[in-house]
Amino acid sequence: MEFKFKGRTQNSHQGLMLGNGFLGALIYGSNKLEFSLDRIDLWDERLPSEYFDKNFNYPYLVKNLNEDLTEAYRLFDSCYNHSYPTKINAGILCFDYEIKKDDLFSINFKTATANFISSDLKFESYIDANKNVLVIKLNRALNYSIKMPKYFYKTIENSGLGYEKCSSFSDQNFDFVIQKYGDNKKYGIAILNHNNQLFVTIFKGTIFLPSLHSFM
């Protein structure tokens, strides 16, 4: 069984979905070809300030529902107006390729592979079931970059998460992007580009230094 569509998509939710239950990717392109990357346990687990109020409890809620609705709303409704806690996605892998109207996206449900075909570019991609690695096999070299969601860097007052800007670096084999999130936690994206094949993973905590063979 196969699903296909042509041309640009308006947002990531209209794209092709890949995943193994832990790592995920959405493939789409409203202009450039993009892979939205995700990992199931990436959460900003900060708690709203109301949670730490000494009166944030059920008896106080019941009391104010009967006596002071303004206070009840202030403490027990305002806690939902924060931008966290929330699920966050890891970032977007952007390729330097502009989607054309006849470009063909498809996903094969039997093999769990996503494919792309244009006049000058082809790729096959999948997420390995055991290694938690996104594999993208290209027919030619293609420049790429990682961008983070805009809401990461908006201030909390503007409904953002107020994160510091990500950092990036490369070593002999890998490109890395490191992002701080939540309460000073870190995660990173590691990309190995080998013979026009990209191997992409998302790690948490300290700097991840994989070997080339661990990806392949």
NORGIKA-V452649 format. One line per field, one symbol per residue. ss: DSSP state (a for helix, b for strand, c for the rest). phi: phi as a letter, one per 20 degrees, with the letter a starting at -180 (. if undefined). psi: psi as a letter, one per 30 degrees, with the letter a starting at -180 (. if undefined). Layout:
ss: ???
phi: ???
psi: ???
This chain:
ss: cbbbbbcccccaaacbbbbcccbbbbbbcccbbbbbbbbcccbbccccaaaacccccaaaaaaaaaacaaaaaaaacaaacccccbbcccbbbbbbbbcccccbbbbbccccbbbbbccccbbbbbbccccccbbbbbcccccbbbbccaaacccaaaccccccccbbbbcccbbbbbbbbcccbbbbbbbbbbccbbbbbbbbcccccccaaaac
phi: .bdcbdmfdfbffeeedcacncdbbddaaebefccedbcfdeceegdffffeffeebfgfffgefedbfffffgeddffeeeebfafcefqceddebefdfefddbcdffelcdccccfcbcbcbbdffddlcedcddebfbfbbdcdgffgdffffdmddmffffdcacdfdcdccdceblemeccbddcddclmdddcccccnfgecfegffed
psi: kkkllkallflffgakkklgfeklkkkajfdlkkjkklkfgjkjgkklefffkfgileeeeeefffeieeeeeeefefffglflllkkleakjkkikkklfgkkklkjfefhkklkkafgkklkllkkfffhkkkjjlflkkkllkllkefefllefggafgllkllkllaeflkkkkkklbihlkllkkkkjjhgkkjklkllblkkillefff.
